[in-house]
Amino acid sequence: MSHPDARRDELRDNLGRVRHRIAEACRAAGRPADELTLIAITKFFPATDAVLLAEAGLTELGESRDQEASAKLAQFKALTAIPVHWHFVGRLQTNKARSVASYADLVHSLDRPGLVAPLASGAARAGRRLPVLVQLSLDADPDRGGSAADELLRLADQVAGRAELRLAGVMAIAPLAADPDPAFELLARTAERLRAAHPAATIVSAGMSGDLESAVRHGATHLRIGTALLGRRATNVG
Ligand SMILES: *Cc1c(COP(=O)(O)O)cnc(C)c1O
């Protein structure tokens, strides 16, 4: 464990570098930088890091597993009163959907019909209307989640039909070890089809540490950045 002041400096430097990359990518793509929302993915890092990021001005934080997320949220709230939004970006297990619906401000990873009812009932129980993104699969790997484009549009209709949920857009993860450009191009086309049917579904969540420039080129509105902000994770699962 490094000294907290050293970690604070490290996270501030990383945040500066990531914001610079985003600004450059926006400039190259001819987009205003304020169109992009940066989400720090804090999975596998302690709540104290999330607090340091919040103190540095980052108000969007994301997690990928329910158990870790709910514990970290509680720790975070015990350490600071800074208001932040929590994003759930990981694969969603059906039996965890109710729990996630109780604290997530945006769920990025709705990828199958079986999640709609538990998310809606979790939101109802928590007395909130839950914004969700439908996740598009950009590879054939079931471990990385997502649904094929045609199924995705049917799934979006189901979400839009639930008063407890708000269809806010689409999310995708680029394929591993492949050029992200054609994948994010498919995402952009799918996002356009989604907006044609659901004009309020404007969020495009795409772009991680290694591919944020490509995501910005292809219309991403939300970037999910872990490694470039926090450093390497001990494991790459989740
Ligand atoms: C871990 C994770 C990220 C962050 O990935 P990095 O490559 O570390 O930036 C983004 N999205 C999802 C869904 C993740 O699980």
The ligand as an SDF file (V2000), in Angstrom:
LIG
                    3D

 15 15  0  0  0  0  0  0  0  0999 V2000
  -13.0550   -3.4690  -16.3480 C   0  0  0  0  0  0  0  0  0  0  0  0
  -13.9920   -2.8880  -17.3310 C   0  0  0  0  0  0  0  0  0  0  0  0
  -13.6880   -1.6820  -17.9920 C   0  0  0  0  0  0  0  0  0  0  0  0
  -12.3850   -0.9320  -17.8150 C   0  0  0  0  0  0  0  0  0  0  0  0
  -11.4050   -1.5460  -18.5950 O   0  0  0  0  0  0  0  0  0  0  0  0
   -9.9050   -0.9410  -18.7250 P   0  0  0  0  0  0  0  0  0  0  0  0
   -9.3710   -1.6250  -19.9250 O   0  0  0  0  0  0  0  0  0  0  0  0
   -9.1870   -1.3040  -17.4740 O   0  0  0  0  0  0  0  0  0  0  0  0
  -10.0310    0.5150  -18.9250 O   0  0  0  0  0  0  0  0  0  0  0  0
  -14.6380   -1.1810  -18.8700 C   0  0  0  0  0  0  0  0  0  0  0  0
  -15.8080   -1.8230  -19.1030 N   0  0  0  0  0  0  0  0  0  0  0  0
  -16.1290   -2.9720  -18.4900 C   0  0  0  0  0  0  0  0  0  0  0  0
  -17.4230   -3.6240  -18.7890 C   0  0  0  0  0  0  0  0  0  0  0  0
  -15.2330   -3.5410  -17.5900 C   0  0  0  0  0  0  0  0  0  0  0  0
  -15.5540   -4.7070  -16.9870 O   0  0  0  0  0  0  0  0  0  0  0  0
  1  2  1  0
  2  3  1  0
  2 14  2  0
  3  4  1  0
  3 10  2  0
  4  5  1  0
  5  6  1  0
  6  7  2  0
  6  8  1  0
  6  9  1  0
 10 11  1  0
 11 12  2  0
 12 13  1  0
 12 14  1  0
 14 15  1  0
M  END
$$$$
